């Protein structure tokens, strides 16, 4: 069973989101736990022969920013891919911010146009950064 892709199928990913891998083995081993970005063919065959990017940096915590709107394919090395440790995420452009509400004559909206939209966008970004599987 592919546990990580099952989790990802219930999530929405946007350009600029980060993925975070945490390994809770008492002694994280870079050779034992690894994450590679691969193409679809290598994802399907669990092959690390043509990796696009080695995400693993050791220390048991690895992060990766999703910079483009496209599918991403990640696998674990060391044979763990065959045990279901692989992940596909489909990244889309961030939806446009909601239209600014019409002014109701409030001095706040007249004096500070756009402040709420900026604060709302910042909150959305902070929330998106917090999305990760609880491995």
N, CA, C and O atoms as a printed pandas DataFrame, in Angstrom:
     atom_number atom_name residue_name chain_id  residue_number  x_coord  y_coord  z_coord
0              1         N          UNK        A               1    0.835   -1.191    0.000
1              2        CA          UNK        A               1    0.000    0.000    0.000
2              3         C          UNK        A               1    0.877    1.250    0.000
3              4         O          UNK        A               1    1.930    1.283    0.637
4              5         N          UNK        A               2    0.440    2.252   -0.705
5              6        CA          UNK        A               2    1.176    3.511   -0.787
6              7         C          UNK        A               2    0.548    4.512    0.180
7              8         O          UNK        A               2   -0.394    5.220   -0.177
8              9         N          UNK        A               3    1.071    4.569    1.396
9             10        CA          UNK        A               3    0.479    5.382    2.452
10            11         C          UNK        A               3    0.610    6.881    2.169
11            12         O          UNK        A               3   -0.330    7.638    2.412
12            13         N          UNK        A               4    1.739    7.306    1.670
13            14        CA          UNK        A               4    1.959    8.744    1.487
14            15         C          UNK        A               4    1.122    9.313    0.353
15            16         O          UNK        A               4    0.603   10.422    0.478
16            17         N          UNK        A               5    0.976    8.591   -0.739
17            18        CA          UNK        A               5    0.142    9.106   -1.826
18            19         C          UNK        A               5   -1.327    9.081   -1.445
19            20         O          UNK        A               5   -2.100    9.907   -1.932
20            21         N          UNK        A               6   -1.732    8.149   -0.581
21            22        CA          UNK        A               6   -3.105    8.166   -0.085
22            23         C          UNK        A               6   -3.350    9.461    0.679
23            24         O          UNK        A               6   -4.388   10.099    0.503
24            25         N          UNK        A               7   -2.401    9.852    1.527
25            26        CA          UNK        A               7   -2.519   11.127    2.251
26            27         C          UNK        A               7   -2.575   12.284    1.261
27            28         O          UNK        A               7   -3.423   13.165    1.397
28            29         N          UNK        A               8   -1.697   12.299    0.277
29            30        CA          UNK        A               8   -1.612   13.408   -0.677
30            31         C          UNK        A               8   -2.873   13.531   -1.522
31            32         O          UNK        A               8   -3.221   14.632   -1.947
32            33         N          UNK        A               9   -3.560   12.427   -1.772
33            34        CA          UNK        A               9   -4.764   12.488   -2.604
34            35         C          UNK        A               9   -5.877   13.273   -1.931
35            36         O          UNK        A               9   -6.842   13.661   -2.589
36            37         N          UNK        A              10   -5.762   13.512   -0.641
37            38        CA          UNK        A              10   -6.775   14.275    0.105
38            39         C          UNK        A              10   -6.327   15.710    0.382
39            40         O          UNK        A              10   -6.979   16.421    1.147
40            41         N          UNK        A              11   -5.230   16.139   -0.225
41            42        CA          UNK        A              11   -4.682   17.472    0.004
42            43         C          UNK        A              11   -4.696   18.276   -1.286
43            44         O          UNK        A              11   -4.743   17.716   -2.382
44            45         N          UNK        A              12   -4.655   19.588   -1.144
45            46        CA          UNK        A              12   -4.440   20.461   -2.296
46            47         C          UNK        A              12   -3.075   21.107   -2.117
47            48         O          UNK        A              12   -2.736   21.579   -1.032
48            49         N          UNK        A              13   -2.296   21.124   -3.194
49            50        CA          UNK        A              13   -0.958   21.694   -3.162
50            51         C          UNK        A              13   -0.894   22.854   -4.136
51            52         O          UNK        A              13   -1.422   22.786   -5.246
52            53         N          UNK        A              14   -0.236   23.926   -3.700
53            54        CA          UNK        A              14   -0.130   25.138   -4.507
54            55         C          UNK        A              14    1.338   25.507   -4.691
55            56         O          UNK        A              14    2.191   25.150   -3.878
56            57         N          UNK        A              15    1.612   26.226   -5.773
57            58        CA          UNK        A              15    2.960   26.732   -6.015
58            59         C          UNK        A              15    3.394   27.522   -4.778
59            60         O          UNK        A              15    2.655   28.370   -4.277
60            61         N          UNK        A              16    4.590   27.233   -4.300
61            62        CA          UNK        A              16    5.116   27.897   -3.110
62            63         C          UNK        A              16    4.983   27.072   -1.845
63            64         O          UNK        A              16    5.614   27.398   -0.839
64            65         N          UNK        A              17    4.176   26.003   -1.860
65            66        CA          UNK        A              17    4.066   25.126   -0.695
66            67         C          UNK        A              17    5.386   24.395   -0.471
67            68         O          UNK        A              17    6.211   24.268   -1.376
68            69         N          UNK        A              18    5.557   23.927    0.741
69            70        CA          UNK        A              18    6.739   23.146    1.104
70            71         C          UNK        A              18    6.304   21.756    1.540
71            72         O          UNK        A              18    5.258   21.593    2.168
72            73         N          UNK        A              19    7.104   20.764    1.207
73            74        CA          UNK        A              19    6.927   19.428    1.752
74            75         C          UNK        A              19    8.023   19.201    2.786
75            76         O          UNK        A              19    9.156   19.653    2.622
76            77         N          UNK        A              20    7.670   18.503    3.837
77            78        CA          UNK        A              20    8.578   18.273    4.959
78            79         C          UNK        A              20    8.563   16.790    5.303
79            80         O          UNK        A              20    7.513   16.217    5.595
80            81         N          UNK        A              21    9.736   16.181    5.264
81            82        CA          UNK        A              21    9.868   14.782    5.646
82            83         C          UNK        A              21   10.594   14.727    6.974
83            84         O          UNK        A              21   11.622   15.378    7.159
84            85         N          UNK        A              22   10.053   13.944    7.903
85            86        CA          UNK        A              22   10.670   13.775    9.219
86            87         C          UNK        A              22   10.813   12.281    9.474
87            88         O          UNK        A              22    9.868   11.511    9.303
88            89         N          UNK        A              23   11.995   11.895    9.880
89            90        CA          UNK        A              23   12.274   10.494   10.166
90            91         C          UNK        A              23   12.485   10.363   11.666
91            92         O          UNK        A              23   13.367   11.002   12.240
92            93         N          UNK        A              24   11.665    9.529   12.292
93            94        CA          UNK        A              24   11.704    9.436   13.746
94            95         C          UNK        A              24   12.526    8.273   14.276
95            96         O          UNK        A              24   12.463    7.959   15.464
96            97         N          UNK        A              25   13.284    7.642   13.418
97            98        CA          UNK        A              25   14.182    6.592   13.885
98            99         C          UNK        A              25   15.085    7.209   14.945
99           100         O          UNK        A              25   15.512    8.351   14.782
100          101         N          UNK        A              26   15.387    6.500   16.016
101          102        CA          UNK        A              26   16.233    7.100   17.065
102          103         C          UNK        A              26   17.570    7.645   16.554
103          104         O          UNK        A              26   18.096    8.618   17.095
104          105         N          UNK        A              27   18.105    7.025   15.530
105          106        CA          UNK        A              27   19.352    7.508   14.941
106          107         C          UNK        A              27   19.128    7.658   13.444
107          108         O          UNK        A              27   19.392    6.724   12.686
108          109         N          UNK        A              28   18.640    8.832   13.000
109          110        CA          UNK        A              28   18.383    8.994   11.561
110          111         C          UNK        A              28   19.623    8.646   10.736
111          112         O          UNK        A              28   20.728    9.102   11.031
112          113         N          UNK        A              29   19.429    7.855    9.729
113          114        CA          UNK        A              29   20.516    7.380    8.897
114          115         C          UNK        A              29   20.253    7.836    7.466
115          116         O          UNK        A              29   19.293    7.396    6.835
116          117         N          UNK        A              30   21.102    8.711    6.963
117          118        CA          UNK        A              30   20.925    9.260    5.618
118          119         C          UNK        A              30   20.899    8.168    4.554
119          120         O          UNK        A              30   20.216    8.315    3.540
120          121         N          UNK        A              31   21.626    7.086    4.765
121          122        CA          UNK        A              31   21.636    6.005    3.791
122          123         C          UNK        A              31   20.345    5.179    3.875
123          124         O          UNK        A              31   19.890    4.626    2.874
124          125         N          UNK        A              32   19.768    5.102    5.062
125          126        CA          UNK        A              32   18.560    4.309    5.253
126          127         C          UNK        A              32   17.324    5.069    4.792
127          128         O          UNK        A              32   16.468    4.511    4.104
128          129         N          UNK        A              33   17.229    6.336    5.167
129          130        CA          UNK        A              33   16.076    7.157    4.815
130          131         C          UNK        A              33   16.507    8.216    3.812
131          132         O          UNK        A              33   17.368    9.047    4.101
132          133         N          UNK        A              34   15.906    8.177    2.642
133          134        CA          UNK        A              34   16.266    9.144    1.610
134          135         C          UNK        A              34   15.029    9.478    0.792
135          136         O          UNK        A              34   14.097    8.680    0.693
136          137         N          UNK        A              35   15.037   10.666    0.209
137          138        CA          UNK        A              35   13.932   11.104   -0.641
138          139         C          UNK        A              35   14.526   11.653   -1.925
139          140         O          UNK        A              35   15.440   12.477   -1.905
140          141         N          UNK        A              36   13.988   11.177   -3.051
141          142        CA          UNK        A              36   14.441   11.626   -4.360
142          143         C          UNK        A              36   13.247   12.098   -5.173
143          144         O          UNK        A              36   12.181   11.483   -5.141
144          145         N          UNK        A              37   13.431   13.206   -5.909
145          146        CA          UNK        A              37   12.446   13.566   -6.914
146          147         C          UNK        A              37   12.841   12.826   -8.181
147          148         O          UNK        A              37   14.003   12.844   -8.586
148          149         N          UNK        A              38   11.860   12.171   -8.806
149          150        CA          UNK        A              38   12.107   11.385  -10.010
150          151         C          UNK        A              38   11.027   11.678  -11.048
151          152         O          UNK        A              38   10.040   12.352  -10.754
152          153         N          UNK        A              39   11.223   11.166  -12.266
153          154        CA          UNK        A              39   10.183   11.285  -13.286
154          155         C          UNK        A              39    9.155   10.165  -13.083
155          156         O          UNK        A              39    9.341    9.288  -12.239
156          157         N          UNK        A              40    8.088   10.204  -13.852
157          158        CA          UNK        A              40    6.989    9.243  -13.692
158          159         C          UNK        A              40    7.444    7.809  -13.937
159          160         O          UNK        A              40    7.023    6.897  -13.225
160          161         N          UNK        A              41    8.290    7.602  -14.928
161          162        CA          UNK        A              41    8.776    6.252  -15.229
162          163         C          UNK        A              41    9.550    5.674  -14.048
163          164         O          UNK        A              41    9.316    4.533  -13.649
164          165         N          UNK        A              42   10.480    6.463  -13.484
165          166        CA          UNK        A              42   11.256    5.985  -12.337
166          167         C          UNK        A              42   10.393    5.848  -11.090
167          168         O          UNK        A              42   10.659    4.998  -10.241
168          169         N          UNK        A              43    9.368    6.675  -10.975
169          170        CA          UNK        A              43    8.416    6.551   -9.868
170          171         C          UNK        A              43    7.711    5.195   -9.953
171          172         O          UNK        A              43    7.633    4.464   -8.965
172          173         N          UNK        A              44    7.205    4.872  -11.134
173          174        CA          UNK        A              44    6.477    3.615  -11.311
174          175         C          UNK        A              44    7.356    2.394  -11.075
175          176         O          UNK        A              44    6.880    1.371  -10.581
176          177         N          UNK        A              45    8.640    2.495  -11.426
177          178        CA          UNK        A              45    9.547    1.351  -11.276
178          179         C          UNK        A              45   10.399    1.426  -10.006
179          180         O          UNK        A              45   11.256    0.570   -9.787
180          181         N          UNK        A              46   10.169    2.450   -9.162
181          182        CA          UNK        A              46   10.950    2.635   -7.926
182          183         C          UNK        A              46   12.456    2.678   -8.209
183          184         O          UNK        A              46   13.252    2.101   -7.469
184          185         N          UNK        A              47   12.823    3.352   -9.262
185          186        CA          UNK        A              47   14.228    3.419   -9.668
186          187         C          UNK        A              47   14.851    4.760   -9.277
187          188         O          UNK        A              47   14.249    5.818   -9.459
188          189         N          UNK        A              48   16.052    4.694   -8.743
189          190        CA          UNK        A              48   16.822    5.909   -8.448
190          191         C          UNK        A              48   17.953    6.097   -9.456
191          192         O          UNK        A              48   18.908    6.827   -9.187
192          193         N          UNK        A              49   17.853    5.449  -10.605
193          194        CA          UNK        A              49   18.907    5.541  -11.614
194          195         C          UNK        A              49   18.995    6.914  -12.271
195          196         O          UNK        A              49   20.075    7.324  -12.695
196          197         N          UNK        A              50   17.879    7.629  -12.362
197          198        CA          UNK        A              50   17.862    8.926  -13.056
198          199         C          UNK        A              50   17.171    9.985  -12.196
199          200         O          UNK        A              50   16.238   10.642  -12.657
200          201         N          UNK        A              51   17.612   10.151  -10.979
201          202        CA          UNK        A              51   16.927   11.099  -10.085
202          203         C          UNK        A              51   17.043   12.518  -10.625
203          204         O          UNK        A              51   18.056   12.894  -11.217
204          205         N          UNK        A              52   15.992   13.294  -10.412
205          206        CA          UNK        A              52   16.007   14.707  -10.773
206          207         C          UNK        A              52   16.637   15.534   -9.665
207          208         O          UNK        A              52   17.309   16.532   -9.925
208          209         N          UNK        A              53   16.412   15.107   -8.418
209          210        CA          UNK        A              53   16.935   15.864   -7.286
210          211         C          UNK        A              53   16.982   14.968   -6.056
211          212         O          UNK        A              53   16.025   14.250   -5.766
212          213         N          UNK        A              54   18.096   15.012   -5.335
213          214        CA          UNK        A              54   18.225   14.302   -4.063
214          215         C          UNK        A              54   17.842   15.274   -2.956
215          216         O          UNK        A              54   18.580   16.216   -2.667
216          217         N          UNK        A              55   16.710   15.051   -2.348
217          218        CA          UNK        A              55   16.203   15.960   -1.319
218          219         C          UNK        A              55   16.870   15.713    0.020
219          220         O          UNK        A              55   16.964   16.626    0.840
220          221         N          UNK        A              56   17.332   14.502    0.255
221          222        CA          UNK        A              56   17.892   14.125    1.555
222          223         C          UNK        A              56   19.153   14.908    1.868
223          224         O          UNK        A              56   20.079   14.983    1.061
224          225         N          UNK        A              57   19.165   15.476    3.033
225          226        CA          UNK        A              57   20.339   16.230    3.497
226          227         C          UNK        A              57   20.863   15.677    4.817
227          228         O          UNK        A              57   21.794   16.235    5.398
228          229         N          UNK        A              58   20.276   14.594    5.288
229          230        CA          UNK        A              58   20.688   14.011    6.561
230          231         C          UNK        A              58   20.026   14.706    7.722
231          232         O          UNK        A              58   19.341   15.714    7.547
232          233         N          UNK        A              59   20.226   14.176    8.895
233          234        CA          UNK        A              59   19.663   14.783   10.087
234          235         C          UNK        A              59   18.215   14.400   10.346
235          236         O          UNK        A              59   17.663   14.783   11.378
236          237         N          UNK        A              60   17.577   13.652    9.440
237          238        CA          UNK        A              60   16.223   13.190    9.684
238          239         C          UNK        A              60   15.121   14.172    9.382
239          240         O          UNK        A              60   13.959   13.906    9.692
240          241         N          UNK        A              61   15.454   15.309    8.781
241          242        CA          UNK        A              61   14.439   16.291    8.411
242          243         C          UNK        A              61   14.814   16.912    7.072
243          244         O          UNK        A              61   15.858   17.552    6.941
244          245         N          UNK        A              62   13.952   16.715    6.084
245          246        CA          UNK        A              62   14.219   17.237    4.746
246          247         C          UNK        A              62   13.022   18.049    4.270
247          248         O          UNK        A              62   11.874   17.685    4.523
248          249         N          UNK        A              63   13.300   19.152    3.579
249          250        CA          UNK        A              63   12.231   20.014    3.067
250          251         C          UNK        A              63   12.436   20.254    1.572
251          252         O          UNK        A              63   13.554   20.190    1.061
252          253         N          UNK        A              64   11.325   20.532    0.887
253          254        CA          UNK        A              64   11.382   20.765   -0.550
254          255         C          UNK        A              64   10.259   21.721   -0.922
255          256         O          UNK        A              64    9.107   21.504   -0.549
256          257         N          UNK        A              65   10.591   22.776   -1.654
257          258        CA          UNK        A              65    9.570   23.731   -2.073
258          259         C          UNK        A              65    9.034   23.360   -3.454
259          260         O          UNK        A              65    9.794   23.036   -4.366
260          261         N          UNK        A              66    7.724   23.414   -3.584
261          262        CA          UNK        A              66    7.040   23.123   -4.840
262          263         C          UNK        A              66    6.927   24.433   -5.617
263          264         O          UNK        A              66    6.036   25.242   -5.359
264          265         N          UNK        A              67    7.836   24.635   -6.569
265          266        CA          UNK        A              67    7.957   25.928   -7.242
266          267         C          UNK        A              67    7.171   26.056   -8.542
267          268         O          UNK        A              67    7.040   27.159   -9.072
268          269         N          UNK        A              68    6.647   24.954   -9.063
269          270        CA          UNK        A              68    5.973   24.998  -10.360
270          271         C          UNK        A              68    4.642   24.252  -10.299
271          272         O          UNK        A              68    4.459   23.346   -9.486
272          273         N          UNK        A              69    3.741   24.641  -11.150
273          274        CA          UNK        A              69    2.456   23.975  -11.271
274          275         C          UNK        A              69    2.638   22.766  -12.184
275          276         O          UNK        A              69    2.702   22.910  -13.405
276          277         N          UNK        A              70    2.723   21.582  -11.594
277          278        CA          UNK        A              70    2.949   20.344  -12.339
278          279         C          UNK        A              70    2.876   19.174  -11.372
279          280         O          UNK        A              70    2.840   19.391  -10.160
280          281         N          UNK        A              71    2.853   17.946  -11.865
281          282        CA          UNK        A              71    2.951   16.797  -10.954
282          283         C          UNK        A              71    4.400   16.616  -10.485
283          284         O          UNK        A              71    5.342   16.836  -11.246
284          285         N          UNK        A              72    4.557   16.219   -9.247
285          286        CA          UNK        A              72    5.860   15.902   -8.669
286          287         C          UNK        A              72    5.818   14.442   -8.222
287          288         O          UNK        A              72    4.806   13.965   -7.708
288          289         N          UNK        A              73    6.931   13.744   -8.427
289          290        CA          UNK        A              73    7.024   12.340   -8.050
290          291         C          UNK        A              73    8.225   12.167   -7.122
291          292         O          UNK        A              73    9.346   12.539   -7.470
292          293         N          UNK        A              74    7.983   11.599   -5.939
293          294        CA          UNK        A              74    9.035   11.396   -4.957
294          295         C          UNK        A              74    9.054    9.931   -4.541
295          296         O          UNK        A              74    8.006    9.306   -4.378
296          297         N          UNK        A              75   10.249    9.396   -4.373
297          298        CA          UNK        A              75   10.390    8.025   -3.886
298          299         C          UNK        A              75   11.454    7.991   -2.792
299          300         O          UNK        A              75   12.315    8.866   -2.701
300          301         N          UNK        A              76   11.365    6.963   -1.975
301          302        CA          UNK        A              76   12.386    6.701   -0.977
302          303         C          UNK        A              76   13.352    5.682   -1.556
303          304         O          UNK        A              76   12.946    4.747   -2.247
304          305         N          UNK        A              77   14.624    5.869   -1.271
305          306        CA          UNK        A              77   15.631    4.915   -1.717
306          307         C          UNK        A              77   15.747    3.758   -0.739
307          308         O          UNK        A              77   14.936    3.620    0.177
308          309         N          UNK        A              78   16.747    2.941   -0.940
309          310        CA          UNK        A              78   17.028    1.840   -0.018
310          311         C          UNK        A              78   15.981    0.743   -0.017
311          312         O          UNK        A              78   15.881   -0.010    0.952
312          313         N          UNK        A              79   15.193    0.635   -1.090
313          314        CA          UNK        A              79   14.192   -0.416   -1.160
314          315         C          UNK        A              79   12.851   -0.067   -0.535
315          316         O          UNK        A              79   11.890   -0.822   -0.677
316          317         N          UNK        A              80   12.772    1.068    0.157
317          318        CA          UNK        A              80   11.530    1.430    0.833
318          319         C          UNK        A              80   10.421    1.829   -0.143
319          320         O          UNK        A              80    9.241    1.732    0.192
320          321         N          UNK        A              81   10.785    2.272   -1.333
321          322        CA          UNK        A              81    9.781    2.607   -2.344
322          323         C          UNK        A              81    8.896    1.401   -2.620
323          324         O          UNK        A              81    7.681    1.538   -2.763
324          325         N          UNK        A              82    9.497    0.226   -2.695
325          326        CA          UNK        A              82    8.734   -0.997   -2.969
326          327         C          UNK        A              82    7.780   -1.316   -1.835
327          328         O          UNK        A              82    6.835   -2.080   -2.031
328          329         N          UNK        A              83    7.999   -0.754   -0.652
329          330        CA          UNK        A              83    7.112   -0.964    0.492
330          331         C          UNK        A              83    6.057    0.142    0.591
331          332         O          UNK        A              83    5.326    0.217    1.578
332          333         N          UNK        A              84    5.978    0.998   -0.429
333          334        CA          UNK        A              84    4.943    2.026   -0.453
334          335         C          UNK        A              84    5.399    3.413   -0.062
335          336         O          UNK        A              84    4.579    4.327    0.032
336          337         N          UNK        A              85    6.704    3.593    0.172
337          338        CA          UNK        A              85    7.184    4.923    0.548
338          339         C          UNK        A              85    7.495    5.727   -0.711
339          340         O          UNK        A              85    8.652    5.891   -1.100
340          341         N          UNK        A              86    6.427    6.221   -1.335
341          342        CA          UNK        A              86    6.530    7.056   -2.516
342          343         C          UNK        A              86    5.353    8.016   -2.490
343          344         O          UNK        A              86    4.330    7.756   -1.858
344          345         N          UNK        A              87    5.520    9.118   -3.184
345          346        CA          UNK        A              87    4.546   10.194   -3.073
346          347         C          UNK        A              87    4.395   10.900   -4.411
347          348         O          UNK        A              87    5.384   11.237   -5.062
348          349         N          UNK        A              88    3.147   11.120   -4.815
349          350        CA          UNK        A              88    2.831   11.937   -5.979
350          351         C          UNK        A              88    2.007   13.115   -5.494
351          352         O          UNK        A              88    1.024   12.933   -4.776
352          353         N          UNK        A              89    2.400   14.323   -5.879
353          354        CA          UNK        A              89    1.586   15.502   -5.576
354          355         C          UNK        A              89    1.361   16.280   -6.867
355          356         O          UNK        A              89    2.259   16.410   -7.699
356          357         N          UNK        A              90    0.158   16.785   -7.011
357          358        CA          UNK        A              90   -0.211   17.591   -8.167
358          359         C          UNK        A              90   -0.334   19.029   -7.697
359          360         O          UNK        A              90   -1.219   19.364   -6.910
360          361         N          UNK        A              91    0.557   19.870   -8.186
361          362        CA          UNK        A              91    0.649   21.262   -7.727
362          363         C          UNK        A              91   -0.056   22.168   -8.718
363          364         O          UNK        A              91    0.118   22.043   -9.930
364          365         N          UNK        A              92   -0.853   23.080   -8.186
365          366        CA          UNK        A              92   -1.576   24.035   -9.016
366          367         C          UNK        A              92   -1.242   25.463   -8.597
367          368         O          UNK        A              92   -0.711   25.703   -7.512
368          369         N          UNK        A              93   -1.560   26.383   -9.465
369          370        CA          UNK        A              93   -1.363   27.792   -9.147
370          371         C          UNK        A              93   -2.263   28.168   -7.974
371          372         O          UNK        A              93   -3.367   27.641   -7.832
372          373         N          UNK        A              94   -1.787   29.071   -7.148
373          374        CA          UNK        A              94   -2.576   29.571   -6.033
374          375         C          UNK        A              94   -3.803   30.276   -6.583
375          376         O          UNK        A              94   -3.674   31.099   -7.488
376          377         N          UNK        A              95   -5.002   29.978   -6.061
377          378        CA          UNK        A              95   -6.185   30.656   -6.586
378          379         C          UNK        A              95   -6.100   32.155   -6.323
379          380         O          UNK        A              95   -5.449   32.586   -5.371
380          381         N          UNK        A              96   -6.761   32.952   -7.169
381          382        CA          UNK        A              96   -6.711   34.403   -6.967
382          383         C          UNK        A              96   -7.346   34.787   -5.637
383          384         O          UNK        A              96   -8.240   34.106   -5.134
384          385         N          UNK        A              97   -6.869   35.879   -5.086
385          386        CA          UNK        A              97   -7.434   36.387   -3.832
386          387         C          UNK        A              97   -8.881   36.796   -4.075
387          388         O          UNK        A              97   -9.234   37.224   -5.174
388          389         N          UNK        A              98   -9.716   36.665   -3.050
389          390        CA          UNK        A              98  -11.110   37.082   -3.223
390          391         C          UNK        A              98  -11.195   38.568   -3.544
391          392         O          UNK        A              98  -10.351   39.360   -3.123
392          393         N          UNK        A              99  -12.223   38.927   -4.292
393          394        CA          UNK        A              99  -12.418   40.335   -4.642
394          395         C          UNK        A              99  -12.640   41.145   -3.375
395          396         O          UNK        A              99  -13.261   40.674   -2.421
396          397         N          UNK        A             100  -12.129   42.361   -3.377
397          398        CA          UNK        A             100  -12.287   43.235   -2.221
398          399         C          UNK        A             100  -13.759   43.580   -2.068
399          400         O          UNK        A             100  -14.436   43.921   -3.038
400          401         N          UNK        A             101  -14.244   43.485   -0.836
401          402        CA          UNK        A             101  -15.645   43.793   -0.551
402          403         C          UNK        A             101  -15.911   45.272   -0.812
403          404         O          UNK        A             101  -15.042   46.111   -0.573
404          405         N          UNK        A             102  -17.109   45.596   -1.301
405          406        CA          UNK        A             102  -17.422   47.014   -1.521
406          407         C          UNK        A             102  -17.422   47.770   -0.202
407          408         O          UNK        A             102  -17.786   47.233    0.844
408          409         N          UNK        A             103  -17.011   49.013   -0.274
409          410        CA          UNK        A             103  -16.931   49.855    0.917
410          411         C          UNK        A             103  -18.326   50.111    1.460
411          412         O          UNK        A             103  -19.249   50.448    0.718
412          413         N          UNK        A             104  -18.461   49.945    2.766
413          414        CA          UNK        A             104  -19.739   50.209    3.413
414          415         C          UNK        A             104  -19.735   51.562    4.116
415          416         O          UNK        A             104  -20.601   51.831    4.948
416          417         N          UNK        A             105  -18.790   52.391    3.796
417          418        CA          UNK        A             105  -18.704   53.709    4.420
418          419         C          UNK        A             105  -17.942   53.698    5.731
419          420         O          UNK        A             105  -17.835   54.733    6.390
420          421         N          UNK        A             106  -17.410   52.545    6.125
421          422        CA          UNK        A             106  -16.658   52.475    7.368
422          423         C          UNK        A             106  -15.354   53.248    7.219
423          424         O          UNK        A             106  -14.681   53.137    6.194
424          425         N          UNK        A             107  -14.992   54.033    8.237
425          426        CA          UNK        A             107  -13.716   54.769    8.143
426          427         C          UNK        A             107  -12.525   53.824    8.021
427          428         O          UNK        A             107  -11.518   54.197    7.419
428          429         N          UNK        A             108  -12.607   52.610    8.573
429          430        CA          UNK        A             108  -11.499   51.669    8.479
430          431         C          UNK        A             108  -11.266   51.265    7.027
431          432         O          UNK        A             108  -10.130   51.281    6.553
432          433         N          UNK        A             109  -12.342   50.899    6.316
433          434        CA          UNK        A             109  -12.148   50.455    4.938
434          435         C          UNK        A             109  -11.748   51.612    4.038
435          436         O          UNK        A             109  -11.051   51.404    3.045
436          437         N          UNK        A             110  -12.174   52.825    4.365
437          438        CA          UNK        A             110  -11.808   53.985    3.546
438          439         C          UNK        A             110  -10.356   54.363    3.798
439          440         O          UNK        A             110   -9.656   54.783    2.876
440          441         N          UNK        A             111   -9.896   54.218    5.042
441          442        CA          UNK        A             111   -8.548   54.653    5.395
442          443         C          UNK        A             111   -7.484   53.628    5.052
443          444         O          UNK        A             111   -6.338   53.989    4.783
444          445         N          UNK        A             112   -7.849   52.359    5.060
445          446        CA          UNK        A             112   -6.860   51.299    4.878
446          447         C          UNK        A             112   -7.293   50.314    3.806
447          448         O          UNK        A             112   -7.434   49.128    4.102
448          449         N          UNK        A             113   -7.509   50.750    2.586
449          450        CA          UNK        A             113   -7.934   49.797    1.555
450          451         C          UNK        A             113   -6.839   48.772    1.283
451          452         O          UNK        A             113   -5.661   49.115    1.188
452          453         N          UNK        A             114   -7.237   47.524    1.160
453          454        CA          UNK        A             114   -6.295   46.461    0.820
454          455         C          UNK        A             114   -5.598   45.817    1.996
455          456         O          UNK        A             114   -4.968   44.774    1.824
456          457         N          UNK        A             115   -5.679   46.387    3.176
457          458        CA          UNK        A             115   -4.983   45.808    4.332
458          459         C          UNK        A             115   -5.538   44.428    4.659
459          460         O          UNK        A             115   -4.773   43.498    4.915
460          461         N          UNK        A             116   -6.850   44.287    4.654
461          462        CA          UNK        A             116   -7.437   42.997    4.997
462          463         C          UNK        A             116   -7.070   41.947    3.958
463          464         O          UNK        A             116   -6.809   40.797    4.311
464          465         N          UNK        A             117   -7.046   42.317    2.696
465          466        CA          UNK        A             117   -6.677   41.366    1.647
466          467         C          UNK        A             117   -5.233   40.912    1.821
467          468         O          UNK        A             117   -4.929   39.733    1.636
468          469         N          UNK        A             118   -4.345   41.827    2.172
469          470        CA          UNK        A             118   -2.933   41.464    2.382
470          471         C          UNK        A             118   -2.818   40.553    3.591
471          472         O          UNK        A             118   -2.123   39.538    3.538
472          473         N          UNK        A             119   -3.491   40.903    4.681
473          474        CA          UNK        A             119   -3.432   40.066    5.883
474          475         C          UNK        A             119   -4.001   38.688    5.585
475          476         O          UNK        A             119   -3.471   37.681    6.055
476          477         N          UNK        A             120   -5.080   38.638    4.804
477          478        CA          UNK        A             120   -5.668   37.359    4.454
478          479         C          UNK        A             120   -4.729   36.510    3.618
479          480         O          UNK        A             120   -4.625   35.303    3.837
480          481         N          UNK        A             121   -4.050   37.118    2.671
481          482        CA          UNK        A             121   -3.103   36.378    1.835
482          483         C          UNK        A             121   -1.948   35.859    2.671
483          484         O          UNK        A             121   -1.502   34.729    2.471
484          485         N          UNK        A             122   -1.453   36.667    3.608
485          486        CA          UNK        A             122   -0.347   36.232    4.468
486          487         C          UNK        A             122   -0.779   35.052    5.324
487          488         O          UNK        A             122   -0.009   34.110    5.514
488          489         N          UNK        A             123   -1.997   35.092    5.840
489          490        CA          UNK        A             123   -2.491   33.993    6.666
490          491         C          UNK        A             123   -2.591   32.719    5.834
491          492         O          UNK        A             123   -2.275   31.636    6.325
492          493         N          UNK        A             124   -3.021   32.835    4.600
493          494        CA          UNK        A             124   -3.129   31.679    3.715
494          495         C          UNK        A             124   -1.755   31.065    3.494
495          496         O          UNK        A             124   -1.605   29.843    3.536
496          497         N          UNK        A             125   -0.760   31.897    3.260
497          498        CA          UNK        A             125    0.599   31.389    3.041
498          499         C          UNK        A             125    1.094   30.680    4.295
499          500         O          UNK        A             125    1.681   29.602    4.199
500          501         N          UNK        A             126    0.870   31.264    5.464
501          502        CA          UNK        A             126    1.329   30.636    6.697
502          503         C          UNK        A             126    0.633   29.301    6.919
503          504         O          UNK        A             126    1.265   28.338    7.355
504          505         N          UNK        A             127   -0.646   29.235    6.626
505          506        CA          UNK        A             127   -1.357   27.980    6.785
506          507         C          UNK        A             127   -0.839   26.937    5.803
507          508         O          UNK        A             127   -0.704   25.769    6.167
508          509         N          UNK        A             128   -0.548   27.332    4.572
509          510        CA          UNK        A             128   -0.068   26.372    3.587
510          511         C          UNK        A             128    1.304   25.825    3.988
511          512         O          UNK        A             128    1.601   24.658    3.734
512          513         N          UNK        A             129    2.128   26.647    4.603
513          514        CA          UNK        A             129    3.438   26.160    5.027
514          515         C          UNK        A             129    3.318   25.097    6.105
515          516         O          UNK        A             129    4.226   24.283    6.275
516          517         N          UNK        A             130    2.214   25.093    6.835
517          518        CA          UNK        A             130    2.034   24.131    7.917
518          519         C          UNK        A             130    1.511   22.793    7.458
519          520         O          UNK        A             130    1.376   21.894    8.288
520          521         N          UNK        A             131    1.209   22.602    6.194
521          522        CA          UNK        A             131    0.639   21.341    5.706
522          523         C          UNK        A             131    1.751   20.332    5.492
523          524         O          UNK        A             131    2.639   20.549    4.669
524          525         N          UNK        A             132    1.708   19.239    6.223
525          526        CA          UNK        A             132    2.662   18.142    6.034
526          527         C          UNK        A             132    2.091   16.891    6.673
527          528         O          UNK        A             132    1.296   16.987    7.607
528          529         N          UNK        A             133    2.476   15.725    6.193
529          530        CA          UNK        A             133    1.978   14.493    6.814
530          531         C          UNK        A             133    2.600   14.335    8.186
531          532         O          UNK        A             133    3.756   14.697    8.402
532          533         N          UNK        A             134    1.832   13.796    9.105
533          534        CA          UNK        A             134    2.361   13.543   10.449
534          535         C          UNK        A             134    2.978   12.150   10.448
535          536         O          UNK        A             134    2.361   11.174   10.873
536          537         N          UNK        A             135    4.227   12.086    9.951
537          538        CA          UNK        A             135    4.912   10.794    9.763
538          539         C          UNK        A             135    5.365   10.247   11.099
539          540         O          UNK        A             135    5.960    9.171   11.157
